[in-house]
Amino acid sequence: MNLVVIGAQWGDEGKGKIVDYLAGSASVVTRFSGGANAGHTIVSGGITYKLHLVPSGIVYPDKTVILGTGMVIDVESLFAELHTLEEQGISWKGRVLISERAHLVFPTYKQKDLEMEKHRRNPIGTTGRGIGIAYAQKADRDGVRCCDLFNPAVWKTLKDEEKAFVEPYMDLLKEMIVDPVSYMAAHKDENKLFEGAQGALLDIDTGTYPYVSSGYSIASGACAGGGIGALDIDAVYGVFKAYNTRVGNGPFPTEFDHDAEGELENMVRVTGREFGVTTGRPRRCGYLDLVALKYSCRANSISDLVLTHLDIYDDMEEIKVCTAYEIGGKVVTDFPARVDLLESAKPIYQTFKGWKKNISGTKKFEDLPQKAQEYVEFIEQYTGTPVTIISVGYERDDTMIRKPVWTR
């Protein structure tokens, strides 16, 4: 079975924990896009693992993980990350593979990234890790793939500093690169998990352009970057938080009002640990936007939703959820493509009573307070998509499964 996990918002939804949880029943975990600008946090056995390039399944000792074709890889960052995992007791050699078609990020790309940001018509708040430049080189057909390092004709074209950058890792890379299409075909009868980066609303085509990532964040990216065909996807799980967050610039209709709702904003940010894994930047926070979530469900054929951070609301008297926008005096329930319309959108909210009870550690949906159940059921009704998994904590076991996952 092939199961795809993507973020259904603007990233940082808790995909790392969910992939880690689901990986227990998979043999292979492939990350199909993105670069070192992503950050996935896993807490297992009291140990916190912070991942940027390595797929989340690495924490299991018997799983193979693949950095897919759609990724752009900074080899220095990759091997530094693997070294840190080794120090934390994770044995990775022989279990980490890299698509031969994945592109490389060179150090000069990082400076170009920052320089480009200074001259953009619309500054996007880049992490400055050279990701956008690598994707631009790829689209311009002037990039360098992992397999190209072993092509003498391409090697001659590399600058001296580029050769010096990759040379310390050449022997390791040669043992790690793989043809993912052949690999997936050889393991077609096994459970395989495909992990996205960022979120669907940051996808280069379906997101809030130009305030998006340079790679693909949508479910179909699992095909282009994971070595499988479109008809091979069996299920798409979209991860979303009980509220919304965003990093960097771009429209955010339900963002908390800093003056009127500063206390609420701070509570959500601190309790939810809403600080970037990669950058440490505080994330922008706001109410759950169901207009945007429904759009993600439709654009990605999400079969199942995964709700995280539901326990953040435990002490709140009431909870607001955005069910429509008011734009130019009209009520809108479809997610606009135009940034100016999103920036002018006034959210229309529906209010729910809070449950005022600690739900962390709850194992069954039926054991949640009635008000919490009603909140979840409303999300399902609005989006037309079942909430199959609910997370109420950071540990792997703080997870409710409402129906079997690895079944067709």
N, C-alpha and C positions, 0 to 999 in steps of 0.2 A: 504494500500500500504506500502511496506517495501523499504525504500530508504537508501542506504549505502553511507557515505561520508568518503573518505580516502585522505591522502596526496599522491600526485603523484611524489614527489621528495624526498629529505632527511629530511622531516619534516619542521615545521615552515612556512607552506605555507599559513596560514590564515584560517585553518579549523574551529577554534573557532568562528570566525565571521560568516562564512557560515552556520555552524550548528545552531548558534543562529538565523540567518535570516530564515532558512528553518523550524526551530522548531515552528514558528508561526502557521504552518498548521498541526503540528503533535500533538498527544496526549501523546506519550511516546518517550523519547530520551535515548538510551542505549549506553554507552561507552563500547566497547567490548574487549579492551586490554590495556596493559601498566600500568604504576604506577605513582608515584609522580614525576618522572623525566620528565614528559610531562608538557607543559605549553601552555594554550590557553588564549588569551586575547580577551575580549569583551568590546566594547564601546557602551553604550546605554544611551541616555538621558544625555550625558555629564559625565556619571560615567564610570570609567574603572574597570572591574572585571577581576581578574587574577585567573585562575583556573588551578589546577594541577591534581586532582583526580575526581572532580565533573563534570559530563557531562554538556556541554554548554547550554542545554535547561533550566537550573535551573533559569535563569534570568526571564523567564516567570512565572507569579504567578499561572498558572493553568496547568502546565506540570508535569508529573511524570518522574523522571530520575532514571536510573538504572546503577549501577556499575556492569559490566558484569562478566561472568565466566572467561574470559581471563585476567582479571585484577589481579594485585598483590597489596594489600592494606596495607598501613601503617596507622593504625587506629588513631594514635596520630595526624598525618598530616591531615587525613581526617576531624576529628572533629575540628581541628584548622582552617581549611579552611571553614568549615560550620559556625563556630563562626564569622569569618571575614565577610562572606556573610550576616549573621544576622545583624552585625553592619552596613552593607551597605543597610539595609532595605529589604533583601530577606528572606522571611519566608520559611523554608525548611522542617520542621517536617511534616511527613506524605507524603512527595513528593519524598524523596530520599530513594531508595531501593538498596539492595546489593545482588548479587547472592550468594546463599548459598554455591556454589562451587568455589567462588573466593578465591585465596590464600592470606595468610597474610605475611607481611614483619615485622620481629622482629628487634629490635635495633642492635643486634649482627651481623645481615646481612650486615649492613652498613660498619662496620670495616672490615669484611671479604671481602667485595667488593673492598675496597681500597687496602687491602693486596694482593688480587689476581691481581689487576692491576699492582702492582710492579713486579710481576713475570711472566706476560704474555709474550709469544713469540712476540706478536704484540700488544702493548698497544693501547687501543681503545679510551681513553679519557672519561672514565666512569664518571657519575655525583656523584657516591659514595653514592647512596641512597638505596642500597641493592636490587635493582630490579633484576639484573642478578643472584644474589644468590637465591632469592626467586624462580625464574624460574628454576634454577638448582636443587633446592630442590624438586620442583614440578616434574621435569623430572626424578629425582632419586627416586620418590615415597616416599619422606620423608618430604614433606611439610605439612602445616597445613591450612585447609580451614576454612572459617567462620563457617560452620555448625559443624565442628569438635570441636569447643570450647564448644559445648553443649553435646558432647559425653563423658561421664565419663571415658571411657577407654583411650581416647586420652588425656583428661585433665590431667590424672595422669602422662603422659609421658612428659608433658611440664616442662621446667626448672622453678625454682622459679622466676627468673627475667622475664621470658616470661609471667608467670601468672600475675605478678605484672603489667606488661605493658598493658595487655588487660582487667584486672579486672575493671578499672574505666569505661569502655565502654560497658560492657557486657549487661546491661539492655537495652541500646539504640540499640545495635546490634541485640538483640533478636527480637526487634520490626521491624527492618529494613530488615532482610534477607528474601529472597523470592526465589522460584523455577522459574527461568526465562522461562523455557520451558512451564510450565503450564500457567504462566502469559501471555506469547505471544499468546498462544492458546486461552485464554479467551478474548484477545483483537485483534483477528485476522482480524476483519473488520475495524480497526482503522488505521490511518496513523502513522507509526512508523519509527523513524529515528535512524540509527546506526552510531555511531561516532568512527572513528579510532584514534589511537595515532601515533606519529612520521610519517613516510612516507613509501611508498612502497619500496623505495630503501634502507630502513633500516630494512626490514623484515628479520627474521632469516634465511629463506630459499631462497627468491628471491632477497635479497638485496646484497650489496657489502661486503659479508662475508670475514673476521670476524668483520669488522667495521660496525656492525649492532646492533639493539636492541635485547633483548633476547625474546621478545614476537612476535606475528604476527601483521603485519601492513597492510597486504593485504586485499582485499575485502572479500575473503572467510573466513577471521577471524570473520566476522560478524555472520556467522553461528555457528562456534565453541564457540564463546564467547557471542553471543547475544540471544541464545535460539530459533533460527529458523533453518530450513533446507535449503539446497542449492537451491531448486526450489522455495523458498519463496522470494528470492530477486527480486525486480521489476526493480531497476535501481541502477547504481553505478556512483557516481559523484566523479571525481578525481580533487582535488584542486592543482593548481600550481601557482607559481609566475611568473611574466614577466621576471625574472632572476632566478638564482639558488643560494642557500645558503647551507652551511653544518656546523655542529658543531662537534668538536672533530676531531679525526684522520680519515684517509681513503682517497681513491682516489677521485679526483674532477677535471676532465679533463678541464673544462672551467673556473677554478678559475682565477680571475684577477691576473696579474703579479704585485706584490707589488711594484717593482721598476718603471716599465713603466706605470702602471695604478693605482698608489696609490691614486691619486686625485679622479678618478672615483670610486674606491673601497670605499673611505671614504664617498663620496656623497651618494652612494647607501646604505651604512650601516647606516648613520645618518638619511637620509630621510626616509628610509624604517624601521627605528627603529630595526635594526638587532642586537639585544642583547637578550640573552636568558631570557625568563620569569622566568625560574626556577633558573638558575645559574648566570645570568647577563653577561655571557661571550659574547664577540663580535663574531658574526658568520662570517665564511668565505663566501665570496661573489664572484659571477662570472656570466658570460653570460648564457642565457637560452640554455639548452642542449636538443635539440629535439630528439637526438638519445635515450637518457635516458627516455624522456617523452613518446616516442612512445613505448618503451619497457614496461613502466608502464601501458599504455593503453591496450596493448596486454595481459600482465600477469594478469590483474585484470578485464578484460572485461568491461573496463570503457565505459559507455554509453554516458556520458556527461562530458565535462571538465569545470572547474571553474577557470577563470583567475583572479588573485589578483595582486595588486600593479602595475597595468598598468600605473597609474599616475606618477610613479617614473621617467618615461622617458620624461615627459613633456618638459623639457628644453634641451634635448639632440639633437645634430645635426644629429647623426646617431646612429643606433642600430645594434649590431651584434647578430646573432643567429647561434648556432652550428648545422650543418646539417649532419656531418660525422666526423669520426676520421681517422687520418693516423697512422697506427700501423705497424711497421716493413716494411715500404715502401708500404703498401697496404691501399687502401681506404676501411673503414669499416663503415657500416651503421646499424649493429646490436650491441646491448649492450653486451660486453664480461662479462663472469663470473669471469675470472682471474683478480685479483687485479693488478698484475704486468703489464698486458696489458693495463689496464685503467690508471695506473700511467705513462706509457710511451706514451699514446695516445696524438697526436697533433690534436687539434680540427680544423676542416675546417669550416670556417664561411661564412655566407651570410649576406650582409650588407643592411640595410633598412634606408631610410631617416626618420629623426625624424619629429614630427608634430609641435613642437614649440608652443604649446598652452595648457593652463590649462584645463584639462578634468575633474577635480574633480567636483562632482555634476551633471555630465551628466547622464540623465535618460534613454536615448534610444541609441541603437547601431548606428542607422542612423544619430544621432547627433554628433557622434565622428568625428574628422578630418579624411579625406580620408586616410591619411598615417597610422593612427591608425587602421582603418578598414582593410587595406591591411595586416598589421602585424598580426592581429587576423586571418584573412582568410588564411594566409600562414600556421599558426600553425594548423589550421583545416585540410588543404590539406595534410600537411606532416604526421600528426598523424592518419588521417582518422577518426577523432572524433570531433563532433561539440562542440564549446565553447558556452555553454548555458547560463552561468552566468559570468558577469564581475564586479569586484569590483574596485572602483576608490576612495576609502577613508576608514576610520576606522569606521565611524558611520554605524549603521545598514542600514540606507536608502541610503547609497552611493553604491548602487548595481543595476546593470542592469540585467533584466531577459528577455532573447530572445525567450523563449518558456515556456509554462506552465510546472511546475515541478511536482506537485502532480497529474499526470494523467498517466494511464497505456498506 
